[in-house]
Amino acid sequence: MLKNLVMNFVRDERGAESSEIGVSTVLYAGGSVAAGTALKEVIQTKQGQIKAALEGTSID
């Protein structure tokens, strides 16, 4: 009985497209978060470099 239930579940392809879309969405979201985090770090580094370069200069 349990074996038949599992085999029917494996063979049933209804909803397969929905799960593929869900997996794609999760991967896309994860990639976006990773890219955003990396970009944030780059911007903070550049901002620190600019600040260090401008220290000691005056705008008159």
PDB file of N, CA, C and O in Angstrom:
ATOM      1  N   MET A   1       0.821  -1.189   0.000  1.00  0.00           N
ATOM      2  CA  MET A   1       0.000   0.000   0.000  1.00  0.00           C
ATOM      3  C   MET A   1       0.869   1.258   0.000  1.00  0.00           C
ATOM      4  O   MET A   1       0.674   2.137  -0.839  1.00  0.00           O
ATOM      5  N   LEU A   2       1.814   1.356   0.918  1.00  0.00           N
ATOM      6  CA  LEU A   2       2.680   2.528   0.980  1.00  0.00           C
ATOM      7  C   LEU A   2       3.554   2.610  -0.272  1.00  0.00           C
ATOM      8  O   LEU A   2       3.816   3.694  -0.794  1.00  0.00           O
ATOM      9  N   LYS A   3       3.999   1.441  -0.742  1.00  0.00           N
ATOM     10  CA  LYS A   3       4.817   1.406  -1.955  1.00  0.00           C
ATOM     11  C   LYS A   3       4.024   1.963  -3.133  1.00  0.00           C
ATOM     12  O   LYS A   3       4.555   2.747  -3.920  1.00  0.00           O
ATOM     13  N   ASN A   4       2.761   1.568  -3.260  1.00  0.00           N
ATOM     14  CA  ASN A   4       1.918   2.076  -4.345  1.00  0.00           C
ATOM     15  C   ASN A   4       1.710   3.582  -4.228  1.00  0.00           C
ATOM     16  O   ASN A   4       1.722   4.294  -5.233  1.00  0.00           O
ATOM     17  N   LEU A   5       1.524   4.058  -3.029  1.00  0.00           N
ATOM     18  CA  LEU A   5       1.329   5.488  -2.808  1.00  0.00           C
ATOM     19  C   LEU A   5       2.563   6.277  -3.247  1.00  0.00           C
ATOM     20  O   LEU A   5       2.447   7.310  -3.906  1.00  0.00           O
ATOM     21  N   VAL A   6       3.739   5.783  -2.876  1.00  0.00           N
ATOM     22  CA  VAL A   6       4.986   6.450  -3.249  1.00  0.00           C
ATOM     23  C   VAL A   6       5.186   6.399  -4.754  1.00  0.00           C
ATOM     24  O   VAL A   6       5.564   7.405  -5.355  1.00  0.00           O
ATOM     25  N   MET A   7       4.942   5.261  -5.374  1.00  0.00           N
ATOM     26  CA  MET A   7       5.119   5.128  -6.823  1.00  0.00           C
ATOM     27  C   MET A   7       4.149   6.029  -7.579  1.00  0.00           C
ATOM     28  O   MET A   7       4.523   6.637  -8.582  1.00  0.00           O
ATOM     29  N   ASN A   8       2.921   6.120  -7.112  1.00  0.00           N
ATOM     30  CA  ASN A   8       1.955   7.015  -7.756  1.00  0.00           C
ATOM     31  C   ASN A   8       2.390   8.473  -7.619  1.00  0.00           C
ATOM     32  O   ASN A   8       2.235   9.266  -8.548  1.00  0.00           O
ATOM     33  N   PHE A   9       2.924   8.811  -6.477  1.00  0.00           N
ATOM     34  CA  PHE A   9       3.403  10.179  -6.264  1.00  0.00           C
ATOM     35  C   PHE A   9       4.558  10.498  -7.205  1.00  0.00           C
ATOM     36  O   PHE A   9       4.614  11.589  -7.773  1.00  0.00           O
ATOM     37  N   VAL A  10       5.479   9.555  -7.371  1.00  0.00           N
ATOM     38  CA  VAL A  10       6.639   9.760  -8.238  1.00  0.00           C
ATOM     39  C   VAL A  10       6.206   9.897  -9.692  1.00  0.00           C
ATOM     40  O   VAL A  10       6.752  10.727 -10.419  1.00  0.00           O
ATOM     41  N   ARG A  11       5.247   9.108 -10.125  1.00  0.00           N
ATOM     42  CA  ARG A  11       4.784   9.135 -11.517  1.00  0.00           C
ATOM     43  C   ARG A  11       3.898  10.334 -11.834  1.00  0.00           C
ATOM     44  O   ARG A  11       3.811  10.757 -12.986  1.00  0.00           O
ATOM     45  N   ASP A  12       3.253  10.870 -10.837  1.00  0.00           N
ATOM     46  CA  ASP A  12       2.315  11.971 -11.047  1.00  0.00           C
ATOM     47  C   ASP A  12       3.083  13.252 -11.356  1.00  0.00           C
ATOM     48  O   ASP A  12       3.860  13.727 -10.527  1.00  0.00           O
ATOM     49  N   GLU A  13       2.869  13.809 -12.540  1.00  0.00           N
ATOM     50  CA  GLU A  13       3.586  15.012 -12.941  1.00  0.00           C
ATOM     51  C   GLU A  13       2.729  16.263 -12.823  1.00  0.00           C
ATOM     52  O   GLU A  13       3.172  17.345 -13.207  1.00  0.00           O
ATOM     53  N   ARG A  14       1.526  16.142 -12.309  1.00  0.00           N
ATOM     54  CA  ARG A  14       0.702  17.330 -12.121  1.00  0.00           C
ATOM     55  C   ARG A  14       1.359  18.234 -11.092  1.00  0.00           C
ATOM     56  O   ARG A  14       1.767  17.778 -10.024  1.00  0.00           O
ATOM     57  N   GLY A  15       1.457  19.479 -11.408  1.00  0.00           N
ATOM     58  CA  GLY A  15       2.069  20.425 -10.494  1.00  0.00           C
ATOM     59  C   GLY A  15       3.579  20.497 -10.602  1.00  0.00           C
ATOM     60  O   GLY A  15       4.216  21.260  -9.876  1.00  0.00           O
ATOM     61  N   ALA A  16       4.163  19.709 -11.503  1.00  0.00           N
ATOM     62  CA  ALA A  16       5.620  19.723 -11.652  1.00  0.00           C
ATOM     63  C   ALA A  16       6.096  21.091 -12.124  1.00  0.00           C
ATOM     64  O   ALA A  16       7.133  21.582 -11.677  1.00  0.00           O
ATOM     65  N   GLU A  17       5.342  21.701 -13.021  1.00  0.00           N
ATOM     66  CA  GLU A  17       5.730  23.017 -13.530  1.00  0.00           C
ATOM     67  C   GLU A  17       5.701  24.054 -12.407  1.00  0.00           C
ATOM     68  O   GLU A  17       6.564  24.929 -12.339  1.00  0.00           O
ATOM     69  N   SER A  18       4.719  23.952 -11.543  1.00  0.00           N
ATOM     70  CA  SER A  18       4.633  24.889 -10.418  1.00  0.00           C
ATOM     71  C   SER A  18       5.837  24.755  -9.499  1.00  0.00           C
ATOM     72  O   SER A  18       6.377  25.757  -9.031  1.00  0.00           O
ATOM     73  N   SER A  19       6.261  23.519  -9.236  1.00  0.00           N
ATOM     74  CA  SER A  19       7.422  23.362  -8.367  1.00  0.00           C
ATOM     75  C   SER A  19       8.692  23.848  -9.048  1.00  0.00           C
ATOM     76  O   SER A  19       9.590  24.362  -8.381  1.00  0.00           O
ATOM     77  N   GLU A  20       8.782  23.693 -10.367  1.00  0.00           N
ATOM     78  CA  GLU A  20       9.950  24.202 -11.085  1.00  0.00           C
ATOM     79  C   GLU A  20       9.996  25.723 -11.006  1.00  0.00           C
ATOM     80  O   GLU A  20      11.063  26.310 -10.832  1.00  0.00           O
ATOM     81  N   ILE A  21       8.846  26.349 -11.133  1.00  0.00           N
ATOM     82  CA  ILE A  21       8.777  27.808 -11.022  1.00  0.00           C
ATOM     83  C   ILE A  21       9.160  28.233  -9.607  1.00  0.00           C
ATOM     84  O   ILE A  21       9.868  29.223  -9.425  1.00  0.00           O
ATOM     85  N   GLY A  22       8.700  27.498  -8.619  1.00  0.00           N
ATOM     86  CA  GLY A  22       9.042  27.810  -7.230  1.00  0.00           C
ATOM     87  C   GLY A  22      10.530  27.702  -6.971  1.00  0.00           C
ATOM     88  O   GLY A  22      11.115  28.568  -6.320  1.00  0.00           O
ATOM     89  N   VAL A  23      11.146  26.643  -7.476  1.00  0.00           N
ATOM     90  CA  VAL A  23      12.588  26.459  -7.292  1.00  0.00           C
ATOM     91  C   VAL A  23      13.349  27.577  -7.996  1.00  0.00           C
ATOM     92  O   VAL A  23      14.303  28.127  -7.444  1.00  0.00           O
ATOM     93  N   SER A  24      12.929  27.913  -9.213  1.00  0.00           N
ATOM     94  CA  SER A  24      13.577  28.997  -9.955  1.00  0.00           C
ATOM     95  C   SER A  24      13.468  30.315  -9.202  1.00  0.00           C
ATOM     96  O   SER A  24      14.425  31.087  -9.145  1.00  0.00           O
ATOM     97  N   THR A  25      12.310  30.567  -8.632  1.00  0.00           N
ATOM     98  CA  THR A  25      12.099  31.805  -7.886  1.00  0.00           C
ATOM     99  C   THR A  25      13.008  31.873  -6.666  1.00  0.00           C
ATOM    100  O   THR A  25      13.589  32.919  -6.377  1.00  0.00           O
ATOM    101  N   VAL A  26      13.128  30.767  -5.956  1.00  0.00           N
ATOM    102  CA  VAL A  26      13.992  30.731  -4.772  1.00  0.00           C
ATOM    103  C   VAL A  26      15.454  30.957  -5.168  1.00  0.00           C
ATOM    104  O   VAL A  26      16.171  31.699  -4.497  1.00  0.00           O
ATOM    105  N   LEU A  27      15.893  30.322  -6.251  1.00  0.00           N
ATOM    106  CA  LEU A  27      17.269  30.507  -6.711  1.00  0.00           C
ATOM    107  C   LEU A  27      17.519  31.949  -7.140  1.00  0.00           C
ATOM    108  O   LEU A  27      18.566  32.521  -6.837  1.00  0.00           O
ATOM    109  N   TYR A  28      16.555  32.532  -7.846  1.00  0.00           N
ATOM    110  CA  TYR A  28      16.677  33.923  -8.287  1.00  0.00           C
ATOM    111  C   TYR A  28      16.755  34.860  -7.082  1.00  0.00           C
ATOM    112  O   TYR A  28      17.578  35.776  -7.054  1.00  0.00           O
ATOM    113  N   ALA A  29      15.905  34.628  -6.099  1.00  0.00           N
ATOM    114  CA  ALA A  29      15.907  35.476  -4.900  1.00  0.00           C
ATOM    115  C   ALA A  29      17.231  35.348  -4.148  1.00  0.00           C
ATOM    116  O   ALA A  29      17.796  36.346  -3.700  1.00  0.00           O
ATOM    117  N   GLY A  30      17.715  34.136  -4.015  1.00  0.00           N
ATOM    118  CA  GLY A  30      18.996  33.924  -3.334  1.00  0.00           C
ATOM    119  C   GLY A  30      20.148  34.599  -4.056  1.00  0.00           C
ATOM    120  O   GLY A  30      21.020  35.198  -3.427  1.00  0.00           O
ATOM    121  N   GLY A  31      20.150  34.501  -5.378  1.00  0.00           N
ATOM    122  CA  GLY A  31      21.184  35.171  -6.172  1.00  0.00           C
ATOM    123  C   GLY A  31      21.112  36.675  -6.047  1.00  0.00           C
ATOM    124  O   GLY A  31      22.138  37.352  -5.980  1.00  0.00           O
ATOM    125  N   SER A  32      19.900  37.196  -6.014  1.00  0.00           N
ATOM    126  CA  SER A  32      19.717  38.645  -5.873  1.00  0.00           C
ATOM    127  C   SER A  32      20.228  39.131  -4.525  1.00  0.00           C
ATOM    128  O   SER A  32      20.871  40.178  -4.443  1.00  0.00           O
ATOM    129  N   VAL A  33      19.950  38.386  -3.484  1.00  0.00           N
ATOM    130  CA  VAL A  33      20.426  38.760  -2.147  1.00  0.00           C
ATOM    131  C   VAL A  33      21.952  38.714  -2.101  1.00  0.00           C
ATOM    132  O   VAL A  33      22.586  39.614  -1.549  1.00  0.00           O
ATOM    133  N   ALA A  34      22.536  37.676  -2.675  1.00  0.00           N
ATOM    134  CA  ALA A  34      23.997  37.551  -2.680  1.00  0.00           C
ATOM    135  C   ALA A  34      24.638  38.693  -3.464  1.00  0.00           C
ATOM    136  O   ALA A  34      25.638  39.263  -3.028  1.00  0.00           O
ATOM    137  N   ALA A  35      24.067  39.025  -4.612  1.00  0.00           N
ATOM    138  CA  ALA A  35      24.601  40.121  -5.422  1.00  0.00           C
ATOM    139  C   ALA A  35      24.453  41.450  -4.698  1.00  0.00           C
ATOM    140  O   ALA A  35      25.364  42.277  -4.732  1.00  0.00           O
ATOM    141  N   GLY A  36      23.331  41.664  -4.053  1.00  0.00           N
ATOM    142  CA  GLY A  36      23.120  42.902  -3.303  1.00  0.00           C
ATOM    143  C   GLY A  36      24.099  43.053  -2.161  1.00  0.00           C
ATOM    144  O   GLY A  36      24.604  44.146  -1.905  1.00  0.00           O
ATOM    145  N   THR A  37      24.366  41.960  -1.475  1.00  0.00           N
ATOM    146  CA  THR A  37      25.323  41.981  -0.371  1.00  0.00           C
ATOM    147  C   THR A  37      26.729  42.297  -0.875  1.00  0.00           C
ATOM    148  O   THR A  37      27.446  43.096  -0.273  1.00  0.00           O
ATOM    149  N   ALA A  38      27.115  41.670  -1.974  1.00  0.00           N
ATOM    150  CA  ALA A  38      28.437  41.923  -2.546  1.00  0.00           C
ATOM    151  C   ALA A  38      28.557  43.371  -3.006  1.00  0.00           C
ATOM    152  O   ALA A  38      29.584  44.012  -2.786  1.00  0.00           O
ATOM    153  N   LEU A  39      27.517  43.883  -3.641  1.00  0.00           N
ATOM    154  CA  LEU A  39      27.526  45.269  -4.112  1.00  0.00           C
ATOM    155  C   LEU A  39      27.614  46.242  -2.941  1.00  0.00           C
ATOM    156  O   LEU A  39      28.314  47.251  -3.019  1.00  0.00           O
ATOM    157  N   LYS A  40      26.910  45.943  -1.870  1.00  0.00           N
ATOM    158  CA  LYS A  40      26.951  46.796  -0.671  1.00  0.00           C
ATOM    159  C   LYS A  40      28.369  46.880  -0.124  1.00  0.00           C
ATOM    160  O   LYS A  40      28.831  47.956   0.253  1.00  0.00           O
ATOM    161  N   GLU A  41      29.055  45.750  -0.082  1.00  0.00           N
ATOM    162  CA  GLU A  41      30.419  45.730   0.439  1.00  0.00           C
ATOM    163  C   GLU A  41      31.360  46.541  -0.449  1.00  0.00           C
ATOM    164  O   GLU A  41      32.232  47.251   0.052  1.00  0.00           O
ATOM    165  N   VAL A  42      31.185  46.436  -1.758  1.00  0.00           N
ATOM    166  CA  VAL A  42      32.022  47.196  -2.690  1.00  0.00           C
ATOM    167  C   VAL A  42      31.786  48.691  -2.511  1.00  0.00           C
ATOM    168  O   VAL A  42      32.735  49.475  -2.479  1.00  0.00           O
ATOM    169  N   ILE A  43      30.531  49.080  -2.396  1.00  0.00           N
ATOM    170  CA  ILE A  43      30.194  50.496  -2.225  1.00  0.00           C
ATOM    171  C   ILE A  43      30.760  51.030  -0.915  1.00  0.00           C
ATOM    172  O   ILE A  43      31.300  52.135  -0.877  1.00  0.00           O
ATOM    173  N   GLN A  44      30.641  50.257   0.153  1.00  0.00           N
ATOM    174  CA  GLN A  44      31.177  50.701   1.443  1.00  0.00           C
ATOM    175  C   GLN A  44      32.696  50.852   1.387  1.00  0.00           C
ATOM    176  O   GLN A  44      33.247  51.788   1.966  1.00  0.00           O
ATOM    177  N   THR A  45      33.371  49.940   0.698  1.00  0.00           N
ATOM    178  CA  THR A  45      34.825  50.023   0.567  1.00  0.00           C
ATOM    179  C   THR A  45      35.217  51.277  -0.196  1.00  0.00           C
ATOM    180  O   THR A  45      36.100  52.019   0.234  1.00  0.00           O
ATOM    181  N   LYS A  46      34.563  51.515  -1.329  1.00  0.00           N
ATOM    182  CA  LYS A  46      34.857  52.705  -2.135  1.00  0.00           C
ATOM    183  C   LYS A  46      34.562  53.977  -1.355  1.00  0.00           C
ATOM    184  O   LYS A  46      35.321  54.944  -1.431  1.00  0.00           O
ATOM    185  N   GLN A  47      33.467  53.982  -0.610  1.00  0.00           N
ATOM    186  CA  GLN A  47      33.103  55.146   0.188  1.00  0.00           C
ATOM    187  C   GLN A  47      34.185  55.427   1.236  1.00  0.00           C
ATOM    188  O   GLN A  47      34.540  56.583   1.467  1.00  0.00           O
ATOM    189  N   GLY A  48      34.696  54.394   1.855  1.00  0.00           N
ATOM    190  CA  GLY A  48      35.779  54.549   2.829  1.00  0.00           C
ATOM    191  C   GLY A  48      37.048  55.081   2.182  1.00  0.00           C
ATOM    192  O   GLY A  48      37.745  55.910   2.767  1.00  0.00           O
ATOM    193  N   GLN A  49      37.353  54.607   0.971  1.00  0.00           N
ATOM    194  CA  GLN A  49      38.536  55.086   0.259  1.00  0.00           C
ATOM    195  C   GLN A  49      38.399  56.564  -0.099  1.00  0.00           C
ATOM    196  O   GLN A  49      39.353  57.331   0.030  1.00  0.00           O
ATOM    197  N   ILE A  50      37.227  56.951  -0.541  1.00  0.00           N
ATOM    198  CA  ILE A  50      36.984  58.356  -0.889  1.00  0.00           C
ATOM    199  C   ILE A  50      37.091  59.232   0.352  1.00  0.00           C
ATOM    200  O   ILE A  50      37.685  60.309   0.312  1.00  0.00           O
ATOM    201  N   LYS A  51      36.515  58.763   1.451  1.00  0.00           N
ATOM    202  CA  LYS A  51      36.574  59.520   2.706  1.00  0.00           C
ATOM    203  C   LYS A  51      38.017  59.698   3.154  1.00  0.00           C
ATOM    204  O   LYS A  51      38.413  60.788   3.568  1.00  0.00           O
ATOM    205  N   ALA A  52      38.805  58.626   3.073  1.00  0.00           N
ATOM    206  CA  ALA A  52      40.210  58.695   3.476  1.00  0.00           C
ATOM    207  C   ALA A  52      40.987  59.646   2.576  1.00  0.00           C
ATOM    208  O   ALA A  52      41.864  60.369   3.048  1.00  0.00           O
ATOM    209  N   ALA A  53      40.676  59.651   1.295  1.00  0.00           N
ATOM    210  CA  ALA A  53      41.371  60.536   0.360  1.00  0.00           C
ATOM    211  C   ALA A  53      41.014  61.997   0.603  1.00  0.00           C
ATOM    212  O   ALA A  53      41.839  62.885   0.391  1.00  0.00           O
ATOM    213  N   LEU A  54      39.793  62.242   1.043  1.00  0.00           N
ATOM    214  CA  LEU A  54      39.346  63.618   1.247  1.00  0.00           C
ATOM    215  C   LEU A  54      39.692  64.180   2.617  1.00  0.00           C
ATOM    216  O   LEU A  54      39.616  65.392   2.819  1.00  0.00           O
ATOM    217  N   GLU A  55      40.068  63.332   3.554  1.00  0.00           N
ATOM    218  CA  GLU A  55      40.422  63.822   4.884  1.00  0.00           C
ATOM    219  C   GLU A  55      41.654  64.714   4.777  1.00  0.00           C
ATOM    220  O   GLU A  55      42.629  64.377   4.104  1.00  0.00           O
ATOM    221  N   GLY A  56      41.592  65.826   5.437  1.00  0.00           N
ATOM    222  CA  GLY A  56      42.717  66.755   5.397  1.00  0.00           C
ATOM    223  C   GLY A  56      42.588  67.795   4.299  1.00  0.00           C
ATOM    224  O   GLY A  56      43.344  68.766   4.282  1.00  0.00           O
ATOM    225  N   THR A  57      41.661  67.617   3.396  1.00  0.00           N
ATOM    226  CA  THR A  57      41.440  68.638   2.375  1.00  0.00           C
ATOM    227  C   THR A  57      40.316  69.537   2.841  1.00  0.00           C
ATOM    228  O   THR A  57      39.432  69.115   3.587  1.00  0.00           O
ATOM    229  N   SER A  58      40.357  70.743   2.408  1.00  0.00           N
ATOM    230  CA  SER A  58      39.294  71.667   2.804  1.00  0.00           C
ATOM    231  C   SER A  58      38.683  72.292   1.562  1.00  0.00           C
ATOM    232  O   SER A  58      39.347  72.494   0.545  1.00  0.00           O
ATOM    233  N   ILE A  59      37.440  72.580   1.673  1.00  0.00           N
ATOM    234  CA  ILE A  59      36.734  73.239   0.581  1.00  0.00           C
ATOM    235  C   ILE A  59      36.550  74.695   0.999  1.00  0.00           C
ATOM    236  O   ILE A  59      35.769  74.998   1.901  1.00  0.00           O
ATOM    237  N   ASP A  60      37.264  75.574   0.343  1.00  0.00           N
ATOM    238  CA  ASP A  60      37.164  77.003   0.670  1.00  0.00           C
ATOM    239  C   ASP A  60      36.575  77.764  -0.484  1.00  0.00           C
ATOM    240  O   ASP A  60      36.410  78.981  -0.402  1.00  0.00           O
TER     241      ASP A  60
END
